[in-house]
Amino acid sequence: MRVLLAGGAGYIGTHTAIALLEAGHEPVLLDDLSNTSDVVTDRIAEITGTRVPLITGDAADDEVVESAFDAHGPFDAIIHFAALKAVGESVAKPLEYYANNLDTTYALLRVGLARGIRSFVFSSTGTVYSDPADLPFTEEATRNLVELSNPYSKSKLMNEVALTDIQAVNPEVNVTLLRYFNPVGAHASGLVGEDPKGIPNNLMPFVARVAVGALPEIGIFGDDYDTPDGTGLRDYIHVVDLAEGHVAALEKAQPGLASYNLGTGNPVSVRGLIESFERAVGHELPKSVKPRRAGDLAATYCSPEKAERELGWKATRTIDDMTASVWNWQQKNPSGYAG
Ligand code: UD1
């Protein structure tokens, strides 16, 4: 399959491009490089022996998307990863988040449907679920737009609603909504991985920066939650498992609308993740307990059974695989793609 990856030079897109190449598909990247580097195409070539085309431009601009189809089409499918994704920033900049995260979808669909794509795979999020009583979240769990705490998550759910209506009048097309839980980890080569700009907001990249000595200590945001060790529980998923989930979704795509949780279903606590990272590094890391972070839930994790049943996909990598791969990437690239 020939596949256009909007936001394909980012963290999840890069790993998905590698998984697609390994499965015999032909990915083409479209990315504005606002949160990544064109170095990723060198790294993908080093890993796979294939240089993937990269179009540098805004996926919200119809002309840019047209130019991607003109230069590298026709495409069988589009995978849409292009989005602003910082939850805290989305509260401060709602206009930017709604505009970018919805306009990209509209432009990709306007052009893609006119040019005959058969499948559209959308990067959604496990934060679309709104009722903790539904744990572990299944695809039918409560989703209530007004109860979501931030514009980032709302923009993803608004996309899901729009995509559902658009698919309904294009019944020959497949639309797959992939709800990611907490993607972490890096490719086994250590050549591609997560490269957040500035001080990371998320736990795994923060711990990695502490491990290389770039930050002084890990803050554990609350140890008085109603969880086994008092710290927050999350469903961390290795980015290579996640990438393989996209390949399975594309290969199994049937006309119609489908949604899948992509997670492991095995929640890991903040302390559990840090201990795993300490095993990878071989020594303890500096850490202290801090107040809870506003907006955090005690626990979020999914049931990934529908994806296993319908896509034949299951996450296989453990938390120790995830932390070891991040440590490998971080040591080889202490300043990310910059050096
Ligand atoms: C967040 C986003 C989610 C996004 C995900 C990316 C929300 C509601 N969700 O999830 O949309 O897909 O990032 O992986 O914000 N923690 C610490 N110390 C830190 C950082 C985090 O103790 O320095 C704790 C948090 O309190 C939480 C856990 O670690 O319990 C995971 O946090 P984080 O990695 O930021 O992910 P989420 O908040 O779950």
Residues whose N, C-alpha, C, O or C-beta is under 5 A from the ligand:
A	BS01	UD1	V87 T125 T127 F181 N182 P183 N201 N202 L203 M204 F206 G219 I220 F221 G232 L233 R234 V270 R293 D296 L297
